[in-house]
Amino acid sequence: MRIGELSERTGTPRRLLRYYEEQGLLVADRAPNGYRDYPDACVHRVLQIRGLLDSGLPTRIIKQILPCLNNPRGIQIDNATPETIALLESERERMTDRIECLVRSRDAIAGYLKAVCDNVTPDPAAQATA
């Protein structure tokens, strides 16, 4: 697919897709006319990249862990420095904290919605037309 279709299917601006390619996160074939040609699997890959970026990971770390996401059993560690390991452990902890916060927020909203819905008094006008 062309870059425009990938952009539409992922909600990612073309400029960002080009940036991901520059960073080595995406690979596109080139058509004879020079246009980028992305395989369908790139849709899922772009969504993975966006999710990892949204969680706060830098592209240099994403580049290292993307192969692990695609084939966890094929993980080969060749350049994992102690700094990289420490960074990943820190990011994992930060993500865990964020997930716990999101769960608490979701549960609070659910509780609020239940309380609101349980205490809604029926509109007499709406009942008369029903």
C-alpha positions in Angstrom: 0.0 0.0 0.0 1.1 3.6 -0.5 2.0 5.9 2.3 -1.3 7.8 2.0 -3.3 4.6 2.6 -1.1 3.6 5.5 -1.6 7.1 6.9 -5.4 6.8 6.7 -5.5 3.3 8.1 -3.4 4.1 11.1 -4.3 7.8 11.7 -0.6 8.7 11.5 0.5 11.7 9.4 2.7 10.9 6.4 5.5 12.9 7.8 5.6 10.7 10.9 5.6 7.6 8.8 8.6 8.9 6.9 10.3 9.7 10.2 9.7 6.1 11.4 11.3 4.9 8.3 14.3 7.2 8.8 14.6 5.8 12.4 14.6 2.2 11.1 11.3 1.4 12.7 9.5 0.8 9.3 10.7 -0.6 6.1 9.0 0.1 2.8 9.8 -1.3 -0.6 10.2 1.2 -3.5 8.1 0.9 -6.6 9.8 1.6 -10.0 8.5 5.2 -9.8 10.1 5.7 -6.4 6.9 5.6 -4.4 7.0 3.8 -1.1 5.1 0.5 -1.0 4.3 -0.8 2.5 3.1 -4.4 3.2 -0.2 -4.8 5.1 1.7 -5.9 8.2 2.9 -2.3 8.5 -0.5 -1.2 9.8 -0.1 -3.3 13.0 3.6 -2.2 13.2 2.7 1.5 13.1 0.1 1.0 15.8 2.7 -0.8 17.9 5.1 2.1 17.4 2.5 4.7 18.2 1.5 2.8 21.4 5.1 2.6 22.5 5.7 6.2 21.8 2.6 7.2 23.7 3.9 5.2 26.6 7.0 7.4 26.6 9.6 5.1 25.1 12.1 6.8 22.8 12.5 5.6 19.2 16.0 4.2 19.9 14.6 1.8 22.5 11.6 1.0 20.3 13.9 0.0 17.5 15.6 -2.5 19.9 12.4 -4.0 21.2 10.2 -4.2 18.1 11.7 -7.5 17.0 10.8 -8.9 20.4 7.2 -7.9 19.9 7.0 -9.6 16.5 8.8 -12.8 17.6 9.3 -13.1 21.4 10.8 -16.5 21.1 13.4 -15.3 18.6 14.9 -12.7 20.9 18.6 -12.2 20.5 20.4 -9.9 22.8 23.4 -8.5 21.1 23.7 -4.9 22.3 21.8 -4.7 25.6 24.0 -2.5 27.8 23.4 -2.1 31.5 22.1 1.4 30.8 19.5 0.0 28.3 18.4 -2.7 30.8 18.0 -0.1 33.5 16.1 2.2 31.2 13.7 -0.6 30.2 13.2 -1.6 33.8 12.4 2.0 34.7 10.0 2.3 31.8 8.3 -0.9 32.7 7.8 0.4 36.2 6.5 3.7 35.0 4.1 1.9 32.6 2.9 -0.3 35.5 2.2 2.8 37.6 0.3 4.4 34.8 -1.8 1.3 34.1 -2.7 1.1 37.8 -3.7 4.8 37.7 -5.8 4.3 34.6 -7.6 1.3 36.2 -8.4 3.4 39.3 -9.7 6.2 37.1 -11.8 3.8 35.0 -13.2 2.3 38.2 -14.0 5.7 39.6 -15.8 6.7 36.4 -17.7 3.4 36.4 -18.8 4.1 40.0 -19.9 7.6 39.2 -21.9 6.4 36.2 -23.6 3.8 38.2 -24.5 6.3 40.9 -25.8 8.8 38.4 -27.8 6.2 36.5 -29.3 4.7 39.7 -30.4 8.1 40.8 -31.9 9.4 37.5 -35.5 10.4 38.0 -37.6 9.6 35.0 -38.8 12.6 32.9 -42.6 12.7 33.2 -42.8 14.1 29.6 -40.8 11.2 28.3 -42.9 8.7 30.2 -46.1 10.2 28.8 -45.0 9.7 25.2 -43.8 6.2 25.8 
